[in-house]
Amino acid sequence: MLDNILVREWMTSPVLSVSPNTSISSAHQIMKENNIRRLPVVEDDRLVGIITLGDVREASPSQATALSIWELNYLWAQLTVEKVMSQPVLTVKPDDLMIDAASLMLDNKIGGLPVVSGQGRPLGILTESDIFRMLVQSRSKALVPTS
């Protein structure tokens, strides 16, 4: 049943992205406002990295410091996505099989994969939530009697 389902059928598109010179605080705000946990990093219409909510948390200032809140906020605003993004990025193509994408995510313990064209242009993103949605909707359709 799942052997012929393509990534393009379940990926989220269009995908929100940021540039490498975006501040960490701006990237964090985009994630919060859109209730997402990862952002592809794009430069010249090509995927160059990915930043996750975990990356943002790790880059956040520690509470155990002698710096004032203003100094901390200033320093955090100067830190860019480029400094903490993950690269190279595992990706999938729109015509890849969902089962292969899910296996790639499971094997690498990651929660999402950017979907890119053959030229590396971001087309969408495939996340755990997309896979769960596919499974639930596939099961619901299988349970509906056909008469």
Backbone hydrogen bonds, N-H to C=O, Kabsch-Sander energy under -0.5 kcal/mol:
donor,donor_aa,acceptor,acceptor_aa,energy
5,I,2,L,-1.0
7,V,96,D,-2.7
8,R,94,P,-2.5
9,E,6,L,-1.3
10,W,7,V,-1.8
11,M,7,V,-2.1
12,T,125,I,-3.2
13,S,11,M,-0.6
18,V,40,P,-2.1
22,T,19,S,-1.8
24,I,79,L,-2.8
27,A,23,S,-2.4
28,H,24,I,-2.7
29,Q,25,S,-2.0
30,I,26,S,-2.3
31,M,27,A,-2.2
32,K,28,H,-2.5
33,E,29,Q,-2.8
34,N,30,I,-1.7
35,N,31,M,-0.7
35,N,32,K,-0.8
36,I,31,M,-2.0
39,L,51,I,-2.8
41,V,49,G,-3.1
42,V,18,V,-3.0
42,V,40,P,-0.6
43,E,46,R,-2.6
46,R,43,E,-1.4
47,L,120,G,-2.4
48,V,41,V,-3.3
49,G,41,V,-1.3
50,I,86,S,-1.5
51,I,39,L,-2.5
53,L,37,R,-2.5
56,V,52,T,-2.0
57,R,53,L,-2.5
58,E,54,G,-2.4
59,A,55,D,-1.6
60,S,56,V,-0.8
60,S,57,R,-0.8
65,T,63,Q,-1.5
72,L,68,S,-2.5
73,N,69,I,-2.5
74,Y,70,W,-2.2
75,L,71,E,-2.6
76,W,72,L,-2.6
77,A,73,N,-2.0
78,Q,74,Y,-1.1
79,L,75,L,-0.9
79,L,76,W,-0.5
81,V,22,T,-2.9
82,E,20,P,-2.4
83,K,80,T,-1.4
84,V,80,T,-0.5
84,V,81,V,-1.5
85,M,81,V,-2.0
86,S,50,I,-3.2
92,V,114,P,-2.0
96,D,93,K,-1.7
98,M,5,I,-3.1
99,I,2,L,-0.5
101,A,97,L,-2.1
102,A,98,M,-2.9
103,S,99,I,-2.0
104,L,100,D,-2.2
105,M,101,A,-2.3
106,L,102,A,-2.5
107,D,103,S,-3.1
108,N,104,L,-1.6
109,K,105,M,-0.6
109,K,106,L,-0.9
110,I,105,M,-2.1
113,L,126,L,-3.0
115,V,124,G,-2.7
116,V,92,V,-2.6
116,V,114,P,-0.6
117,S,121,R,-2.3
120,G,117,S,-1.9
123,L,115,V,-3.5
124,G,115,V,-1.5
125,I,12,T,-1.9
126,L,113,L,-2.8
127,T,125,I,-0.5
128,E,111,G,-1.9
131,I,127,T,-1.8
132,F,128,E,-2.7
133,R,129,S,-2.5
134,M,130,D,-2.2
135,L,131,I,-2.4
136,V,132,F,-2.7
137,Q,133,R,-2.7
138,S,134,M,-2.6
139,R,135,L,-2.2
140,S,136,V,-2.4
141,K,137,Q,-2.2
142,A,138,S,-1.8
143,L,139,R,-1.5
144,V,140,S,-0.8
147,S,145,P,-0.7
